Amino acid sequence: MLVLTRRKGEQILIGDDVLVTVVDIGRDMVRIGLDAPRSTRIKRGELVEEGEVPADKLNKTPAAQSSPTAVKSKKANNAVQFSN
């Protein structure tokens, strides 16, 4: 696993077309925005069905099991933001 440090407003580019932006940093939560082509499937770890991803690739800590809600942005760039 690659671990990166980013500050609010900073971004990470994955491949040629997925842009991850740190939107907000709270006490025990980080909000991220994902800008990706509509054809890119994005799933939260706790919603991935068993067998779809190797178990060692999913983080099963209590913090990862809190249920943030994916909210589709109304912007033209099809960004997805995760929040509680």
C-alpha positions as CSV (number, residue, x, y, z in Angstrom):
1,M,0.0,0.0,0.0
2,L,1.3,3.4,-0.9
3,V,0.7,6.0,1.9
4,L,0.8,9.7,1.0
5,T,0.6,12.8,3.1
6,R,-1.6,15.6,1.7
7,R,-3.0,18.8,3.1
8,K,-6.5,20.3,2.6
9,G,-6.8,21.3,-1.1
10,E,-4.0,19.2,-2.3
11,Q,-4.5,16.5,-5.0
12,I,-3.3,13.1,-6.2
13,L,-3.6,11.9,-9.8
14,I,-4.2,8.2,-10.2
15,G,-3.5,7.0,-13.7
16,D,-4.3,9.5,-16.4
17,D,-7.9,10.3,-15.4
18,V,-8.7,9.9,-11.7
19,L,-8.0,13.0,-9.6
20,V,-8.3,12.7,-5.7
21,T,-8.7,16.0,-3.8
22,V,-8.5,16.4,0.0
23,V,-11.7,18.5,0.5
24,D,-11.7,18.8,4.3
25,I,-9.9,17.4,7.4
26,G,-11.8,17.0,10.6
27,R,-11.0,15.5,14.0
28,D,-11.5,11.9,13.0
29,M,-12.6,12.1,9.4
30,V,-11.1,13.2,6.0
31,R,-13.4,14.2,3.2
32,I,-12.1,13.5,-0.3
33,G,-13.4,14.4,-3.7
34,L,-12.9,12.0,-6.7
35,D,-13.0,13.3,-10.2
36,A,-13.1,10.3,-12.6
37,P,-14.7,9.4,-15.9
38,R,-18.3,8.2,-15.5
39,S,-17.3,4.7,-16.6
40,T,-14.9,4.3,-13.6
41,R,-16.5,2.2,-10.9
42,I,-15.9,3.6,-7.4
43,K,-16.9,1.6,-4.3
44,R,-16.4,2.2,-0.6
45,G,-14.5,-0.7,1.0
46,E,-17.3,-1.6,3.4
47,L,-19.7,-2.1,0.3
48,V,-17.4,-4.3,-1.7
49,E,-18.8,-7.8,-1.8
50,E,-16.8,-10.7,-0.4
51,G,-14.5,-12.2,-3.1
52,E,-14.6,-9.0,-5.3
53,V,-11.3,-7.8,-3.7
54,P,-8.7,-9.9,-1.9
55,A,-9.4,-9.7,1.9
56,D,-5.8,-8.4,2.6
57,K,-6.5,-5.3,0.4
58,L,-9.5,-4.1,2.5
59,N,-8.9,-2.2,5.8
60,K,-11.2,-3.7,8.4
61,T,-10.4,-1.2,11.2
62,P,-13.4,0.4,13.1
63,A,-12.6,3.8,11.5
64,A,-12.9,2.3,8.0
65,Q,-16.3,0.7,8.9
66,S,-18.0,4.0,9.7
67,S,-20.4,4.5,6.9
68,P,-19.7,7.7,5.0
69,T,-22.2,8.5,2.3
70,A,-21.2,9.0,-1.3
71,V,-22.8,12.2,-2.7
72,K,-22.8,12.8,-6.5
73,S,-21.8,16.3,-7.3
74,K,-23.9,18.4,-9.6
75,K,-20.8,19.8,-11.2
76,A,-20.1,18.9,-14.9
77,N,-16.9,17.1,-13.9
78,N,-18.8,14.2,-12.3
79,A,-16.9,14.4,-9.0
80,V,-18.0,12.2,-6.2
81,Q,-17.5,13.3,-2.6
82,F,-17.7,11.1,0.5
83,S,-19.2,12.4,3.7
84,N,-21.1,11.3,6.8
